[in-house]
Protein backbone atom coordinates (compact mmCIF):
# COMPACT_ATOMS: atom_id res chain seq x y z
CA UNK A 1 0.00 0.00 0.00
CA UNK A 2 1.20 3.51 -0.86
CA UNK A 3 2.56 5.99 1.63
CA UNK A 4 0.36 9.12 1.64
CA UNK A 5 2.84 11.58 3.13
CA UNK A 6 2.05 14.38 0.68
CA UNK A 7 -1.70 14.04 1.23
CA UNK A 8 -1.19 14.14 5.01
CA UNK A 9 1.05 17.17 4.63
CA UNK A 10 -1.58 18.93 2.50
CA UNK A 11 -4.26 18.26 5.11
CA UNK A 12 -2.21 19.74 7.96
CA UNK A 13 -1.20 23.32 7.08
CA UNK A 14 -3.14 23.86 3.86
CA UNK A 15 -6.53 22.26 4.39
CA UNK A 16 -6.96 21.65 8.10
CA UNK A 17 -10.27 21.10 9.88
CA UNK A 18 -10.96 24.82 10.34
CA UNK A 19 -10.56 25.62 6.63
CA UNK A 20 -13.82 25.50 4.67
CA UNK A 21 -14.31 23.58 1.43
CA UNK A 22 -14.93 26.87 -0.38
CA UNK A 23 -11.23 27.70 0.19
CA UNK A 24 -9.91 24.52 -1.45
CA UNK A 25 -8.48 26.34 -4.49
CA UNK A 26 -6.54 28.71 -2.23
CA UNK A 27 -5.20 25.69 -0.34
CA UNK A 28 -3.99 24.12 -3.61
CA UNK A 29 -2.41 27.42 -4.68
CA UNK A 30 -0.66 27.70 -1.31
CA UNK A 31 0.53 24.09 -1.67
CA UNK A 32 2.21 25.08 -4.95
CA UNK A 33 5.02 26.49 -2.78
CA UNK A 34 6.17 22.88 -2.39
CA UNK A 35 8.75 21.47 -4.77
CA UNK A 36 7.71 20.07 -8.12
CA UNK A 37 8.62 16.57 -6.86
CA UNK A 38 6.38 16.89 -3.81
CA UNK A 39 3.50 18.27 -5.88
CA UNK A 40 3.91 15.44 -8.38
CA UNK A 41 3.85 12.86 -5.59
CA UNK A 42 0.70 14.49 -4.15
CA UNK A 43 -1.02 14.19 -7.52
CA UNK A 44 0.06 10.52 -7.85
CA UNK A 45 -1.45 9.80 -4.43
CA UNK A 46 -4.75 11.38 -5.49
CA UNK A 47 -4.77 9.55 -8.83
CA UNK A 48 -4.18 6.26 -7.03
CA UNK A 49 -7.15 6.90 -4.72
CA UNK A 50 -9.26 7.98 -7.70
CA UNK A 51 -8.42 4.69 -9.41
CA UNK A 52 -9.44 2.75 -6.31
CA UNK A 53 -12.74 4.66 -6.20
CA UNK A 54 -13.42 3.97 -9.89
CA UNK A 55 -12.77 0.28 -9.28
CA UNK A 56 -15.10 0.30 -6.25
CA UNK A 57 -12.26 -0.86 -4.01
CA UNK A 58 -13.80 0.72 -0.94
CA UNK A 59 -12.15 -1.70 1.47
CA UNK A 60 -8.71 -0.51 0.33
CA UNK A 61 -9.80 3.10 0.79
CA UNK A 62 -10.97 2.30 4.32
CA UNK A 63 -7.55 0.77 4.99
CA UNK A 64 -5.88 3.94 3.68
CA UNK A 65 -8.08 6.07 5.97
CA UNK A 66 -7.20 3.91 8.97
CA UNK A 67 -3.50 3.38 8.21
CA UNK A 68 -2.89 7.10 7.59
CA UNK A 69 -5.01 8.35 10.51
CA UNK A 70 -7.36 10.27 8.23
CA UNK A 71 -10.30 9.72 10.60
CA UNK A 72 -9.50 13.04 12.32
CA UNK A 73 -9.22 15.01 9.07
CA UNK A 74 -11.73 16.21 6.49
CA UNK A 75 -11.17 12.94 4.62
CA UNK A 76 -12.69 10.70 7.28
CA UNK A 77 -14.89 8.69 4.89
CA UNK A 78 -15.18 7.59 1.26
CA UNK A 79 -17.66 10.34 0.31
CA UNK A 80 -15.30 13.03 1.59
CA UNK A 81 -12.36 11.48 -0.25
CA UNK A 82 -14.43 11.40 -3.46
CA UNK A 83 -15.41 15.05 -2.98
CA UNK A 84 -11.79 16.01 -2.27
CA UNK A 85 -10.46 14.25 -5.38
CA UNK A 86 -13.24 15.68 -7.57
CA UNK A 87 -12.37 19.20 -6.43
CA UNK A 88 -8.57 19.06 -6.11
CA UNK A 89 -7.46 17.20 -9.26
CA UNK A 90 -9.01 19.74 -11.69
CA UNK A 91 -7.39 22.59 -9.73
CA UNK A 92 -3.98 20.88 -9.83
CA UNK A 93 -4.34 20.33 -13.59
CA UNK A 94 -5.40 23.94 -14.12
CA UNK A 95 -2.03 25.14 -12.75
CA UNK A 96 0.18 22.52 -14.43
CA UNK A 97 2.40 23.27 -17.43
CA UNK A 98 0.54 23.02 -20.73
CA UNK A 99 2.73 22.23 -23.73
CA UNK A 100 0.02 23.28 -26.16
CA UNK A 101 0.19 26.94 -25.13
CA UNK A 102 2.92 28.52 -27.28
CA UNK A 103 5.39 31.03 -25.91
CA UNK A 104 4.73 34.55 -27.19
CA UNK A 105 7.55 37.00 -26.39
CA UNK A 106 6.54 39.62 -23.81
CA UNK A 107 3.03 38.26 -23.35
CA UNK A 108 3.93 37.00 -19.87
CA UNK A 109 5.83 40.22 -19.10
CA UNK A 110 2.83 42.29 -20.21
CA UNK A 111 0.56 40.24 -17.98
CA UNK A 112 3.03 40.61 -15.11
CA UNK A 113 2.94 44.39 -15.48
CA UNK A 114 -0.85 44.47 -15.79
CA UNK A 115 -1.67 42.29 -12.79
CA UNK A 116 1.24 41.67 -10.43
CA UNK A 117 3.68 44.57 -10.67
CA UNK A 118 1.22 47.38 -11.14
CA UNK A 119 2.51 50.88 -10.31
CA UNK A 120 0.84 50.99 -6.86
CA UNK A 121 2.53 47.67 -6.01
CA UNK A 122 6.03 48.51 -7.24
CA UNK A 123 7.27 48.62 -3.63
CA UNK A 124 6.65 44.87 -3.24
CA UNK A 125 9.72 42.81 -2.48
CA UNK A 126 10.97 40.65 -5.32
CA UNK A 127 10.25 37.53 -3.22
CA UNK A 128 6.58 38.50 -2.95
CA UNK A 129 6.42 39.15 -6.68
CA UNK A 130 7.81 35.63 -7.26
CA UNK A 131 5.15 34.19 -4.92
CA UNK A 132 2.42 35.95 -6.91
CA UNK A 133 3.93 34.62 -10.14
CA UNK A 134 3.86 31.06 -8.76
CA UNK A 135 0.12 31.41 -8.22
CA UNK A 136 -0.34 31.87 -11.96
CA UNK A 137 0.69 28.30 -12.76
CA UNK A 138 3.55 26.45 -14.39
CA UNK A 139 2.85 27.60 -17.96
CA UNK A 140 3.05 31.25 -16.93
CA UNK A 141 6.20 30.57 -14.89
CA UNK A 142 7.82 28.92 -17.91
CA UNK A 143 6.94 31.87 -20.17
CA UNK A 144 7.97 34.59 -17.69
CA UNK A 145 11.35 32.89 -17.24
CA UNK A 146 11.85 33.02 -21.01
CA UNK A 147 10.94 36.73 -21.02
CA UNK A 148 13.38 37.43 -18.17
CA UNK A 149 16.16 35.60 -20.04
CA UNK A 150 15.45 37.83 -23.03
CA UNK A 151 15.62 40.95 -20.83
CA UNK A 152 18.84 39.82 -19.18
CA UNK A 153 20.45 38.99 -22.53
CA UNK A 154 19.41 42.32 -24.09
CA UNK A 155 21.07 44.30 -21.29
CA UNK A 156 24.17 42.05 -21.14
CA UNK A 157 24.72 42.42 -24.89
CA UNK A 158 23.80 46.14 -24.75
CA UNK A 159 21.40 45.57 -27.64
CA UNK A 160 19.88 49.07 -27.91
CA UNK A 161 16.97 48.04 -30.15
CA UNK A 162 15.84 45.34 -27.71
CA UNK A 163 16.48 47.55 -24.68
CA UNK A 164 14.39 50.38 -26.12
CA UNK A 165 11.57 47.94 -26.88
CA UNK A 166 11.64 46.69 -23.26
CA UNK A 167 11.81 50.20 -21.81
CA UNK A 168 8.92 51.33 -23.99
CA UNK A 169 6.83 48.38 -22.81
CA UNK A 170 7.58 49.04 -19.14
CA UNK A 171 7.06 52.82 -19.43
CA UNK A 172 3.67 52.29 -21.08
CA UNK A 173 2.68 50.28 -18.00
CA UNK A 174 4.22 52.78 -15.55
CA UNK A 175 6.85 50.28 -14.39
CA UNK A 176 10.45 51.45 -13.99
CA UNK A 177 12.17 48.28 -12.78
CA UNK A 178 14.19 47.85 -15.99
CA UNK A 179 15.48 51.43 -15.71
CA UNK A 180 16.51 51.12 -12.07
CA UNK A 181 19.65 49.87 -10.37
CA UNK A 182 17.54 46.95 -9.07
CA UNK A 183 16.96 45.43 -12.53
CA UNK A 184 19.60 42.70 -12.23
CA UNK A 185 18.61 41.88 -8.65
CA UNK A 186 14.96 41.62 -9.71
CA UNK A 187 15.80 39.24 -12.56
CA UNK A 188 18.09 37.14 -10.35
CA UNK A 189 15.73 36.87 -7.35
CA UNK A 190 12.64 36.10 -9.43
CA UNK A 191 14.51 33.60 -11.63
CA UNK A 192 15.97 31.83 -8.58
CA UNK A 193 12.60 31.69 -6.83
CA UNK A 194 10.86 30.27 -9.90
CA UNK A 195 13.54 27.78 -10.96
Backbone as a ProteinNet text record, in pm:
[ID]
protein_1_A
[PRIMARY]
XXXXXXXXXXXXXXXXXXXXXXXXXXXXXXXXXXXXXXXXXXXXXXXXXXXXXXXXXXXXXXXXXXXXXXXXXXXXXXXXXXXXXXXXXXXXXXXXXXXXXXXXXXXXXXXXXXXXXXXXXXXXXXXXXXXXXXXXXXXXXXXXXXXXXXXXXXXXXXXXXXXXXXXXXXXXXXXXXXXXXXXXXXXXXXXXXXX
[TERTIARY]
84.4	0	88.6	43.8	119.8	133.2	237.1	256	190.3	109.8	35.7	89	221.3	284.2	244.5	238.4	204.6	59.1	-29.2	-169.8	-181.5	-113.4	-119.1	-61.9	46.8	104.8	5	-60.4	-158.5	-270.1	-314.8	-426.3	-388.3	-260.2	-220.5	-221.7	-121.1	-120.3	-214	-241.8	-313.6	-465.2	-509.6	-653.1	-696.3	-661.6	-696.4	-845.7	-885	-1026.9	-1099.5	-1030	-1095.6	-1107.9	-1051.7	-1055.6	-1174.2	-1261.5	-1381.7	-1353	-1443.9	-1430.7	-1427.6	-1491.8	-1493.2	-1353.8	-1259.7	-1122.8	-1025.6	-1077.6	-990.8	-894.1	-938.5	-847.6	-732.1	-760.6	-653.9	-555.4	-607.5	-520.4	-427.3	-481.7	-399.2	-295	-335	-241.1	-129.4	-165.7	-65.5	28.1	-26.9	52.5	153.6	129.7	221.3	359.1	371.7	502.4	594.9	537.1	616.5	694.2	793.9	874.9	791	839.4	770.8	758.7	862.2	862.1	752.4	740.1	637.7	497.2	480.1	349.6	314	413.5	391.2	350.5	417	384.5	242.5	205.2	69.7	-34	-8.7	-102.2	-109.9	5.1	5.5	-78.1	-66.5	-145	-295	-333.1	-474.8	-522.6	-439.2	-477.1	-492.8	-407.6	-418	-551.5	-587	-714.7	-832.8	-819.7	-926.3	-946.1	-835	-841.9	-912.4	-878.9	-944.4	-1094.9	-1132.2	-1274.5	-1345.4	-1281.7	-1341.7	-1359.1	-1269.9	-1276.5	-1361	-1425.6	-1510.1	-1434.3	-1307.4	-1225.6	-1233.2	-1353.9	-1380.2	-1307.5	-1286.6	-1214.8	-1071.3	-1007.8	-870.8	-870.6	-972.6	-979.8	-998.5	-1080.4	-1097.5	-964.4	-886.9	-755.1	-663.1	-669.6	-588.2	-628.7	-758.6	-807.7	-752.8	-763.5	-720.1	-568.1	-496.5	-349.7	-286.6	-346.6	-288.6	-355.1	-435.1	-501.4	-580.7	-655.5	-735.6	-871.3	-900.7	-1030	-1050.4	-941.7	-950.4	-922.2	-941.1	-922.1	-1053.9	-1053	-1173	-1200.9	-1102.8	-1116.9	-1144.2	-1240.9	-1268.6	-1354.6	-1411.4	-1488.7	-1476.6	-1531.1	-1517.7	-1582.1	-1698.7	-1765.7	-1679.9	-1614.9	-1530.1	-1405.8	-1351.6	-1235.7	-1276.7	-1393.5	-1442.9	-1459.9	-1520.4	-1541.2	-1406.9	-1312.1	-1179.1	-1110.6	-1110.5	-1045.7	-1115	-1248.2	-1323.9	-1294.9	-1264.7	-1237	-1089.2	-999.5	-857	-788.4	-815.7	-746.2	-765.6	-887.1	-900.8	-823.6	-814.6	-739.2	-590.7	-540.1	-398.5	-370	-455.3	-434.2	-444.5	-526	-539.8	-406.6	-327.9	-203.2	-79.8	-95.7	18.4	62.3	184.8	239.5	162.6	127.4	53.8	139.5	185.1	273.4	205.5	75.4	2.4	-9.9	27.6	19	154.6	162.1	291.6	343.5	474.5	539.5	528.4	480.4	472.6	558	667.5	755	677.6	708	654.1	509	441.9	303.1	298.7	387.7	392.7	436.7	534.4	582.8	471.8	397.5	282.8	181.9	151.3	55.8	109.3	238.3	302.7	284.8	307.5	294.2	148.5	57	-85.1	-147.8	-97.1	-166.6	-84.9	43.5	123.5	209.7	283.5	368.4	300.9	187.4	121.5	186.3	183.6	251.4	225	101.4	84.3	156.7	188.3	252.5	403.5	461.8	603.1	695.6	644.9	726.9	732.9	660.9	664.7	806	841.1	971.9	970	1086.5	1096.7	1049.6	1072.1	1025	872.9	804.5	657.8	607.8	678.9	642.4	653	761.9	780.6	668.4	624.8	514.9	387.6	361.1	242.5	252.3	372.5	392.7	363	408.7	385.6	237.1	157.1	12.3	-52.1	21.3	-33.8	-21.2	57.3	68.6	199	226.9	354.9	375.7	270	285.3	330.8	266.9	305.3	448.6	483.4	619.8	719.8	692.6	782.2	798.8	688.9	693.7	758.9	735.3	797	947.7	990.9	1135.2	1200.6	1131.2	1184.8	1193.6	1090.9	1094.2	1208.9	1229.9	1337.5	1475.2	1490	1616.5	1640.9	1535.3	1544.6	1589.4	1527.7	1562	1708.3	1747.1	1884.4	1984.4	1955.9	2045.1	2054.1	1941.6	1941.1	2032	2024.3	2107.1	2253.1	2278.9	2417	2486.7	2413.9	2471.9	2462	2399.2	2380.3	2314.3	2214	2139.6	2036.1	2070.8	1988.3	1846.6	1831.1	1696.9	1607.9	1661.3	1584.1	1560	1661.7	1648.2	1540	1540.4	1439.2	1298.5	1287.4	1157.3	1108	1198.6	1164.3	1127.5	1207	1180.8	1048.4	1019.6	892.2	775	786.4	682.8	662.5	771.6	758	708.6	752.9	706.3	557.3	510.4	366.7	282.7	339.5	268.2	297	387.4	421.9	516.9	591	684.6	826.7	908.5	1044.5	1154	1118.6	1217.4	1334.5	1310.7	1419.4	1509.4	1466.2	1547.5	1621.3	1593.2	1650.9	1776	1844.8	1965.2	1928.3	1799.4	1753.6	1717.3	1734.2	1695.5	1759.2	1891.2	1960.3	1919.8	1904.2	1861.5	1720.6	1632.7	1495.8	1498.5	1572.5	1579.8	1636.7	1743.6	1809	1717.8	1657.5	1572.9	1452.1	1383.9	1263.9	1300.4	1407.4	1450.7	1485	1560.2	1597.1	1474.5	1380.5	1259.5	1173	1173.6	1086.2	1150.9	1282.6	1353.8	1345.7
-119	0	124.8	226.4	350.9	425.1	506	599.1	730.4	790.7	911.7	1034.3	1047.4	1157.8	1294.1	1307.5	1438.2	1475	1378.2	1403.8	1448.5	1377.2	1413.9	1553.6	1583.2	1717.3	1823.1	1797.8	1893.4	1918.2	1814.1	1825.8	1900.4	1905.5	1974.1	2125.6	2185.1	2332.3	2393.7	2324.6	2386	2368.2	2254.4	2226	2156.7	2219	2164.9	2171.4	2120.3	2109.6	2243.4	2350.7	2481.7	2554.4	2497.7	2562	2505.1	2593.6	2550.4	2497.9	2415.3	2357.7	2465.4	2579.1	2687	2746.5	2717	2769.6	2667.9	2560	2452.2	2499.9	2588	2634.1	2713.3	2795.5	2871.1	2776.6	2667.3	2568.7	2504.5	2471.9	2411.8	2512.9	2638.1	2742.5	2756.9	2758.5	2769.7	2649	2532.1	2409	2412.4	2496.8	2508.1	2560.5	2606.9	2649.3	2528.7	2409.5	2288.1	2262.8	2177.4	2146.9	2073.2	2075.3	2006.5	1856.6	1799.4	1657	1626.5	1711.1	1689.5	1706.4	1806.4	1827.2	1710.1	1658.1	1544	1420.8	1400.3	1286.4	1300.4	1421.9	1449.5	1411.1	1450.7	1418.7	1267.4	1198.5	1052.5	984.9	1035.9	979.5	995.5	1113.3	1137.7	1051.4	1037.6	954.6	808	762.9	625.6	606	700.8	690	701.5	785.8	798.2	664.6	599.6	469.3	366.8	367.7	275.4	302.2	429.6	465.5	418.5	438.8	397.3	246	174	27.6	-26.2	65.7	29.6	-49.7	-18.3	-86	-8.6	-7.1	72.4	19.2	-110.9	-169.5	-115.5	-106.2	-50.8	95.1	169	309.8	319.3	231.5	229.7	198.7	108.6	76.5	198.8	272.3	394.3	495.7	512.7	606.6	567.4	439	390.9	396.7	344.1	337.5	476.4	575.3	710	807.6	752.6	835	950.5	922.5	1027.1	1045.7	961.6	972.3	1109.6	1173.4	1303.6	1419.3	1396	1500.7	1517.7	1603.5	1621.3	1499	1411.1	1293.6	1168.3	1178.1	1069.9	957.4	978.5	869	873.9	773.8	759	875.4	920.5	1033.6	1159.5	1183.6	1303.4	1290.7	1170.9	1148.5	1170.7	1119.4	1139.5	1288.6	1360.8	1505.3	1577.5	1539.4	1600.6	1580	1457.3	1425.3	1498.6	1500.1	1568.1	1717.9	1776.5	1920.3	1951.1	1872.7	1906.2	1872.5	1757.2	1719.8	1822.8	1872.2	1974.3	2103.1	2137.9	2258.5	2236.1	2120.1	2088.3	2096.2	2035.6	2032.8	2171.8	2256.3	2394.4	2469.9	2441.5	2514.3	2443.9	2325.1	2252.3	2312.1	2279.2	2326.7	2263.6	2348.2	2301.5	2323.9	2214.3	2222.6	2286.8	2276.6	2328.2	2479.5	2548.1	2694.5	2748.8	2806.7	2851.9	2975	2985.8	3103	3219	3332.1	3454.8	3557.7	3604.4	3699.6	3818	3848.2	3962.2	3947.7	3842.3	3826.3	3806.2	3723.6	3700.3	3826.9	3897	4021.5	4126.5	4137.3	4228.5	4195.1	4067.8	4023.7	4054.6	4031.1	4061	4208	4295.3	4439.5	4481.2	4411.6	4446.7	4399.8	4289.6	4228.9	4217.3	4194.3	4166.6	4285.6	4341.3	4457.1	4581.1	4614.8	4737.8	4854.7	4975.8	5088.4	5103.7	5086	5098.9	4990.9	4878.1	4766.5	4761.2	4861.3	4850.5	4846.1	4869.1	4861.9	4719.6	4626.2	4487.1	4431.8	4344.5	4280.7	4182.8	4155.9	4065.3	3924.5	3884.5	3753.4	3743.8	3850.7	3849.7	3849.1	3916.8	3914.7	3771.2	3702.4	3563	3473.7	3497.2	3418.5	3440.3	3566	3594.9	3529.2	3526.8	3462.1	3312.5	3249.6	3105.8	3072.3	3165	3141.5	3138.9	3183.3	3186.8	3052.8	2962.3	2830.1	2809.6	2683.3	2644.5	2697	2708.4	2760.1	2905.2	2984.8	3125.3	3136.6	3055.6	3057	3029.7	2927.9	2891.8	3010	3075.9	3187.4	3312	3340.6	3459.3	3438.5	3316.2	3289.1	3312.7	3276.4	3302.5	3452.9	3527.3	3673	3734.5	3687.1	3742.5	3710.1	3592.6	3559.9	3657.2	3688.7	3783.4	3920.2	3965	4095.1	4095.4	3992.1	3982.5	3983.6	3906.6	3898.6	4033.4	4101.8	4232	4330.9	4335.2	4429.5	4385	4254.5	4205.1	4235.7	4218.7	4242.2	4388.5	4470.9	4614	4634.5	4550.9	4557.5	4669.7	4786.1	4906.6	4890.2	4822.2	4804.4	4725.3	4616	4534.2	4609	4678.8	4754.6	4860.8	4933.1	5037.7	4978	4862	4793.9	4758.3	4704.9	4669.1	4791.9	4898	5020	5082.9	5078.8	5133.4	5055.1	4923.5	4838.4	4871	4879.1	4904.1	5045.7	5143.3	5281.7	5294.1	5225.7	5228.6	5177.6	5086.3	5028.3	5104	5202.6	5277.8	5203.9	5109.6	5028	5070.2	5094.5	5144.9	5046.4	4923.8	4828	4807.2	4809.7	4785.4	4907.1	5022.1	5142.9	5167.4	5087.3	5111.7	5028.5	5062.5	4987.3	4849.3	4823.5	4695.4	4593.4	4630.4	4542.9	4404.3	4399.4	4270.3	4188.1	4257.3	4188.5	4130.3	4208.3	4162.4	4035.6	4039.8	3923.8	3803	3824.7	3714.1	3653.2	3737.9	3687	3612.9	3673.3	3610.2	3480.1	3481.9	3360.4	3249.9	3283.8	3182.9	3126.5	3213.7	3168.8	3078.3	3103.1	3027.3	2901.6	2893.2	2778.3	2655.7
0	0	0	-71.2	-85.9	46.9	52.5	163.1	119.5	201.8	164.2	237.5	240.3	313.1	257.6	127.5	68.2	95	90.2	123	268.2	358.8	500.9	521.9	450.5	463.3	414.9	303.4	250.1	351.3	417.3	511.1	638.4	672.4	795.6	778.3	710.7	708.4	605.1	498	386.5	392.1	442.9	439.2	568.4	679.2	810.5	837.3	952.3	987.8	989.6	1022.1	1033.6	900	795.1	663.1	584.9	537.9	467.1	327	277.3	143	35.7	61.5	-38	-59.5	30.3	18.9	-39.9	-96.2	-145.4	-253.5	-343.6	-449.2	-389	-289.9	-223.2	-155.1	-98.5	-34.4	-137.3	-254.5	-360.7	-409	-424.8	-467.6	-364.5	-237.9	-130.9	-133.6	-161.1	-166.7	-281.8	-380.8	-494.6	-452.4	-328	-277.7	-260.1	-252.9	-239.4	-368.5	-358.9	-476.8	-580.4	-702.9	-812.2	-781.7	-721.2	-686.4	-585.3	-483.2	-380.7	-439.1	-524.9	-588.2	-679.1	-749.6	-838.5	-757.6	-645.3	-559.4	-502.7	-464.9	-414.8	-520.3	-643.8	-751.7	-773.7	-767.8	-784.6	-676	-553.1	-443.2	-470.6	-518.5	-548.7	-665.2	-767.7	-882.6	-842.7	-751.8	-703.1	-630.7	-544.5	-472.4	-568.4	-669.2	-769.7	-841.3	-874.9	-941.4	-851.5	-723.9	-630.6	-624.8	-622.9	-620.4	-747.1	-861.3	-988.8	-997.1	-928.3	-928.1	-811.9	-740.3	-624.8	-518.4	-501.3	-400.6	-268.4	-213.3	-93.5	29.5	33	147	152.6	37.1	33.1	78	39.2	79.2	230.1	286.2	432.3	500.7	442.6	498.6	492.8	381.6	368.1	475.2	494.9	596.6	733.7	765.3	897.1	911.9	813.1	821.1	829.7	764.2	759.4	856.6	948.2	1051.4	991.7	887.1	823.1	891.6	991.7	1060.5	1122.8	1164.8	1231.9	1137.2	1007.9	907.1	831.8	732.6	649.3	561.9	548.8	461.9	544.9	633.9	728.2	670.3	549.8	489.3	336.5	271.5	126.3	51.8	97.2	30.5	33.4	146.9	159.2	70.7	62.6	-24.7	-170.2	-208.8	-346	-374.7	-282.4	-298	-311.4	-226.5	-226.9	-362	-410.2	-537.8	-652.7	-650.9	-756.9	-760.9	-647.7	-642.9	-669.1	-609.5	-611.3	-743.7	-801.8	-926.5	-1038.5	-1064.2	-1169.1	-1137.8	-1010.5	-973.1	-999	-958.9	-983.4	-1133.1	-1214.1	-1359	-1420.3	-1363.5	-1411.5	-1402.2	-1297.9	-1275.5	-1331.9	-1387.1	-1443.4	-1576.8	-1615.8	-1743.2	-1859.1	-1955	-2072.8	-2197.6	-2256	-2372.8	-2492.6	-2500.4	-2616	-2621.2	-2513.8	-2513	-2556.7	-2676.2	-2727.7	-2653.6	-2649.6	-2590.9	-2689.1	-2640.3	-2719.4	-2646.8	-2708.7	-2639.3	-2582.2	-2457.6	-2381.4	-2338.7	-2379.1	-2335.2	-2183.4	-2131.9	-1987.3	-1914.3	-1970.8	-1910	-1907.2	-2015.9	-2021.3	-1912	-1900.1	-1797.9	-1658.4	-1639.1	-1510.8	-1475	-1571.7	-1547.9	-1527.7	-1591.2	-1579	-1448.1	-1393.2	-1279.1	-1151.3	-1162.6	-1042.8	-1003	-1097.6	-1067.5	-1123.2	-1070	-1114.4	-1040.7	-1095.8	-1030.6	-880.5	-830.4	-685.7	-605.6	-670.9	-600.9	-625.6	-686.8	-723.6	-603.2	-484.4	-363.4	-308	-369.2	-324.4	-334.6	-238.9	-248.1	-365	-417.5	-531.9	-494.7	-368	-322.2	-331.2	-289.9	-295.1	-439.1	-526	-668	-720.6	-682.3	-725.6	-672.4	-549.1	-492	-573.1	-608.4	-690.6	-828.1	-884	-1014.4	-1003.1	-895	-876	-874.9	-828.2	-821.7	-959.6	-1060.4	-1196.5	-1268.5	-1215.2	-1275.9	-1351.3	-1380.1	-1439.1	-1580.8	-1659.1	-1795.7	-1791.1	-1706.7	-1693.5	-1641.4	-1543.4	-1489.4	-1601.3	-1680.7	-1791.3	-1888	-1921	-2016.7	-1956.8	-1829.5	-1769.3	-1756.6	-1729.9	-1723.5	-1859.7	-1966.9	-2101	-2126.8	-2085.3	-2101.8	-2022.1	-1899.9	-1816.8	-1875.2	-1935.9	-2004.5	-2119.5	-2191.4	-2302.6	-2251.6	-2141.9	-2082.6	-2039.7	-1967.4	-1917.6	-2033.5	-2136.9	-2253.1	-2324.9	-2340.6	-2408.7	-2336.9	-2204.5	-2128.7	-2123.6	-2115.9	-2114.3	-2246.2	-2355.9	-2488.5	-2531	-2444.9	-2474.5	-2611.6	-2638.8	-2764.4	-2753.5	-2807.2	-2790.8	-2845.2	-2957.2	-3014.5	-2918.2	-2865	-2770.7	-2639.9	-2592.7	-2467.6	-2481.3	-2591.4	-2612.1	-2618.5	-2680.9	-2688.2	-2547.1	-2464.4	-2326.4	-2244	-2257.6	-2181.3	-2223.3	-2352	-2399.2	-2338.3	-2339.3	-2281.2	-2133.1	-2058.1	-1914.4	-1886.3	-1963.5	-1943.5	-1971.8	-2076.3	-2108	-1991	-1914.3	-1800.1	-1669.9	-1675.8	-1555.4	-1463	-1516.9	-1439.3	-1475	-1373.5	-1399.4	-1359.5	-1328.4	-1278.2	-1374	-1504.5	-1598.9	-1616	-1565.4	-1571.4	-1440.3	-1339.4	-1206.9	-1184.1	-1074.4	-1037.4	-981.9	-961.5	-907.2	-1015.4	-1141.9	-1252.9	-1241.6	-1227.1	-1223.4	-1101.1	-987.9	-865.4	-884	-944.2	-971	-1055.9	-1165.5	-1255.7	-1182.1	-1105.3	-1035.1	-927.6	-844	-735.3	-791.6	-886.9	-942.6	-1014.3	-1092.1	-1162.6	-1063.7	-958.2	-857.8	-786.7	-752.7	-682.7	-770.3	-899.7	-989.9	-1045	-1037.3	-1096.3	-1006.6
[MASK]
+++++++++++++++++++++++++++++++++++++++++++++++++++++++++++++++++++++++++++++++++++++++++++++++++++++++++++++++++++++++++++++++++++++++++++++++++++++++++++++++++++++++++++++++++++++++++++++++++++

